[in-house]
């Protein structure tokens, strides 16, 4: 955990008028001492680094997006995972991060299935992290060619294979590979005081 630190939790998560707020939550198992997961955009912008039992918030421009989660320090870009799609301005999107044996996973939470009040209460159980402004983007840039670029390319190949199989129309597959404008919560998303 070198690119983020704990910050005071926000009691409301808001999107800027021309942007969407994105929340990456890592409900890791079993202890926070496990390695952190780093999240970047398709364009190579550092978005978050989270450890188990934490979340981070970033702002992204509305429209087409791509998010990729992985552990560059392990060196295996094959273990990273991403999803692409569209986000709407003024909405808050929540993404769950998972990991097993070094591999990463990233999935969009669907606002219609997980009401805002429950999502806010869920986030209140975790620590909020913020980026280290002096290191986060520089480290992301340093490993871009060897880790993040191959990760993005591999994700595009997986999506192409999925399209050929016809499985991309199944709802479970869509959540694993696509984010849709309607997945977001209306801004702001209230996060109550920790219990």
C-alpha positions, 0 to 999 in steps of 0.5 A, a space after each residue: 500500500 504505497 499510493 494511497 493513505 487513509 482520509 476522513 470519510 465523506 458523508 456525501 459522495 457527489 459527482 461534479 456537474 460534467 462528471 461522474 463520481 466512481 467509488 471502488 470498494 474492496 471488501 477483501 478477505 480475510 485481513 487488511 494486511 493483504 496486498 492492495 489493488 490499484 485501479 486506473 482508467 483506460 487512458 492511464 489515469 490513476 484512480 485509486 488504490 484500495 486495501 481490503 476493507 476500504 474504498 476510494 472515490 474519484 471523478 471521471 468525465 461522463 461518457 465512455 469509460 474503462 476501469 482496470 484493477 490489478 497488482 502491478 507489483 506482482 508483474 502479471 498483467 494477465 491477472 488484472 481485470 477491467 470493464 468498460 462502458 458508459 457513465 452519465 454526468 451527475 451520477 455516482 457509480 460503485 464498483 466492487 473489487 475482488 481478489 484471489 491468489 493475486 488475480 483481480 476482479 472488478 464488477 459494477 454494482 447496479 443501483 436498481 438492485 442495491 438501494 442508495 441507503 443500503 449502499 451508503 450504510 455498506 460504505 460506512 463500514 469501511 475506511 476511505 482512502 485517497 491518493 498520494 498526489 506525489 507518487 500515484 500518477 508517477 508510479 502508474 506511468 512508470 508501469 504503464 507499458 509493461 502492465 496496464 497497456 497489456 491489461 487493457 489489450 487483454 480485456 479488449 480481446 476477452 470482450 471480442 471473444 465474449 461477443 463471438 460466443 453470444 454470452 454478452 447478452 446474459 445479465 451476469 456477463 454484462 455486469 462483469 464486463 460492462 458498465 451502463 449509465 443506469 447502473 449509477 446512483 443519483 448524486 449525492 450518495 449519503 454515507 452515514 457516520 461509521 457505526 
